[in-house]
Structure formats: structure tokens, C-alpha cells
């Protein structure tokens, strides 16, 4: 099985419904706070496509254009707090390094994990290809185009969770742990971890 193999345009009804009912609102929020080129990837898309409840929503994109990284981070942070004021927001956490700002929070019962990159953010195709577990190799861009890796399509049809081979041992351990947690969910009963 090729983990870094081809990427395919993918249009299941489950992902279209998730895009129309949830992702569109999130993409609009991300655009209002200045994020550019937003991509949803992994957990919620995989779960929706496998008819499992969706709780974890992962996004990444590029920080807004600004005179400096610090200014961009400040704009995003203020924008996010302004947009979320008065909502059922729980546990907002922000972390940053030289290249990115990451926000994690719970909003209306959904866990959101948003990473904003200082440099050019890769597209949905690369997000689908880069997934540490084949079964997570699915992504949607902010225009609603969905992409799935060959590893995703293979894992879904074969009921496997193939761990990417070219990772650091600690990342492989985390991916195996994540796959193990998925096995506890009813939608993934009968799946097997490979690699």
C-alpha cells in the first residue's frame, strides 16, 4: 500500500453534508479572523465518511498578511476572541512557535484544533497525503473540494488503519495510539492496525 501515493478527488454525500452543515460556518469564521487558504483535514471528515459521530475538527491555513509575524498573531487572536464572544466557548488554549500559532478549544460541543502557519500553507491535497494514518488521509479546502489519499481509500475498503512508515519513532507511537483509540468506536469495529 502506498502511503505517499496518488491523491484523488473524492465526493461522498457524507462529506458534502458535513461541508454544507458545519464546515462552511467554520471556514467563514476562519476567513473573518484573517486565516487564508483554510483546509479541514482528518478526524471529522474520516468519521463523517464512516458514519461515526464527528467531534474533533482540525484546520490549518496561513496567517494573515501583516508587517510582522507578531502583528499577524495579534490580529488573529483579537479576531478570534471577538468572533467567539458570547458563544458557548470552553477551554481556549493558544500556543505558538516561530512558524505557527495554534488554537484549541471546544465550541458548541465540538473540539476545534486550528493551526495557522507563518509561511505558505500546503493545500488539501498535501494534507490528505501527509496523514500519519492512511484512514485519516482525507481533506477539504475552503471551496468544498474534497481529496482522499490512495491510503485512505485502501484503508476504508480493506478495513485497516495503515501507519505511515517514514515517521520518527515517537510519531509512529502516537499514530498507533490514535489508531487504537479509533478501534474503540463502533464505526471502526473490525478494522485492523497495520504497520
C-alpha positions in Angstrom: 0.0 0.0 0.0 1.4 3.4 -0.9 1.0 5.9 1.9 2.6 8.7 -0.1 0.8 7.6 -3.3 -1.7 9.4 -5.5 -4.4 11.8 -4.4 -8.0 11.5 -5.7 -10.9 13.9 -5.9 -13.5 12.4 -3.6 -17.1 13.4 -3.3 -19.2 11.2 -0.9 -22.5 12.5 0.2 -21.5 12.3 3.9 -18.7 14.8 3.3 -20.9 17.1 1.2 -23.4 17.2 4.1 -20.7 17.9 6.6 -19.4 20.7 4.4 -22.8 22.3 4.0 -23.9 22.0 7.6 -20.7 22.6 9.6 -17.5 23.2 7.7 -18.9 26.2 5.8 -19.6 28.0 9.1 -16.1 27.2 10.4 -14.4 28.3 7.1 -16.4 31.6 7.3 -15.2 32.1 10.9 -11.6 31.4 9.9 -11.8 33.8 7.0 -13.3 36.6 9.3 -10.3 36.2 11.7 -7.9 36.6 8.8 -6.8 33.0 8.1 -6.0 32.4 4.4 -6.2 29.1 2.4 -8.0 27.2 5.2 -8.1 23.4 5.0 -10.1 20.9 7.1 -8.5 17.5 7.4 -8.5 14.2 9.2 -10.8 13.3 12.2 -14.2 14.8 11.5 -14.0 14.0 7.7 -13.0 10.4 8.3 -15.7 10.0 11.0 -18.4 11.5 8.8 -17.4 9.3 5.9 -17.5 6.2 8.1 -20.9 7.2 9.7 -19.4 7.9 13.1 -20.3 10.9 15.3 -18.0 13.9 14.5 -16.4 15.8 17.4 -12.8 16.7 16.5 -12.4 19.3 13.7 -8.8 20.0 12.5 -8.0 23.0 10.4 -4.8 24.7 9.1 -4.1 27.7 6.9 -1.9 30.7 6.6 -1.7 33.7 8.9 -3.0 37.0 7.5 -0.6 39.3 5.7 0.9 41.8 8.1 4.0 43.8 8.7 5.4 41.1 11.1 4.5 37.7 12.5 3.7 39.2 15.8 1.3 41.6 14.2 -0.4 38.8 12.3 -0.7 36.7 15.5 -2.2 39.7 17.4 -4.7 40.3 14.6 -5.8 36.6 14.6 -6.0 36.4 18.4 -8.1 39.5 18.7 -10.3 38.5 15.8 -10.9 35.0 17.3 -11.8 36.4 20.7 -14.1 38.9 19.1 -15.8 36.3 16.9 -16.3 33.9 19.8 -17.6 36.4 22.3 -20.9 35.3 23.7 -20.7 31.8 22.4 -20.5 28.6 24.4 -16.7 28.6 24.3 -14.8 26.3 26.6 -11.1 26.0 27.3 -9.4 28.2 24.7 -5.7 27.4 24.6 -3.2 29.1 22.4 0.4 28.0 21.7 2.9 29.5 19.3 6.4 28.9 17.9 8.4 30.8 15.2 6.4 29.4 12.4 2.8 28.9 13.6 0.0 29.7 16.0 -2.3 27.0 17.3 -5.7 27.4 18.9 -7.5 24.6 20.5 -11.0 25.0 22.0 -14.4 23.5 22.4 -17.2 25.3 20.8 -20.9 24.1 20.8 -19.7 20.6 21.8 -17.2 20.3 19.0 -13.4 20.3 19.6 -11.6 22.6 17.2 -7.9 22.5 16.6 -6.7 25.4 14.4 -3.1 25.8 13.2 -2.1 29.0 11.4 1.2 28.8 9.6 3.5 31.8 9.1 4.6 30.6 5.7 2.5 29.4 2.8 0.1 26.7 4.0 0.0 23.5 1.9 -3.3 22.6 0.1 -5.9 20.0 0.9 -4.1 17.5 -1.5 -0.9 17.6 0.6 -2.9 17.4 3.9 -4.6 14.2 2.6 -1.2 12.8 1.6 0.6 13.7 4.8 -1.7 11.9 7.2 0.1 9.7 9.7 -2.6 7.0 9.4 -4.0 6.1 6.0 -7.5 6.2 7.3 -7.0 9.9 8.2 -5.8 10.9 4.7 -8.8 13.0 3.7 -9.1 16.8 3.5 -11.4 19.5 2.2 -10.5 23.0 1.2 -12.5 26.2 1.9 -14.2 25.9 -1.5 -15.6 22.5 -0.7 -13.3 20.3 -2.8 -12.5 17.1 -1.1 -9.4 15.0 -1.6 -8.5 11.5 -0.4 -5.2 9.7 -0.5 -4.9 6.3 -2.0 -4.0 5.0 1.5 -7.3 6.4 2.8 -9.4 4.7 0.1 -7.5 1.4 0.6 -7.8 1.6 4.4 -11.5 2.3 4.1 -12.3 -0.5 1.7 -9.9 -3.1 3.5 -11.0 -2.0 7.0 -7.4 -1.3 8.0 -5.5 1.6 9.6 -2.1 1.7 8.0 0.5 3.6 9.9 2.9 5.7 7.8 6.3 4.2 7.8 8.6 7.2 7.3 8.0 8.9 10.7 10.0 9.4 13.8 9.5 6.5 16.3 7.7 8.9 18.8 5.3 10.0 16.0 4.7 6.4 15.0 3.9 5.5 18.6 1.4 8.4 18.8 -0.2 7.3 15.5 -0.5 3.7 16.8 -2.1 5.1 20.0 -4.5 7.2 18.0 -5.5 4.2 15.8 -6.0 2.1 18.9 -8.5 4.7 20.2 -10.4 4.6 16.9 -10.8 0.8 17.3 -12.9 1.5 20.4 -15.5 3.4 18.3 -18.4 1.4 16.9 -17.8 2.6 13.3 -14.3 1.1 13.3 -15.1 -2.2 14.9 -13.4 -4.9 12.8 -10.7 -2.6 11.5 -7.1 -3.7 12.0 -3.9 -1.7 12.6 -1.2 -2.3 10.0 2.4 -1.0 10.1 
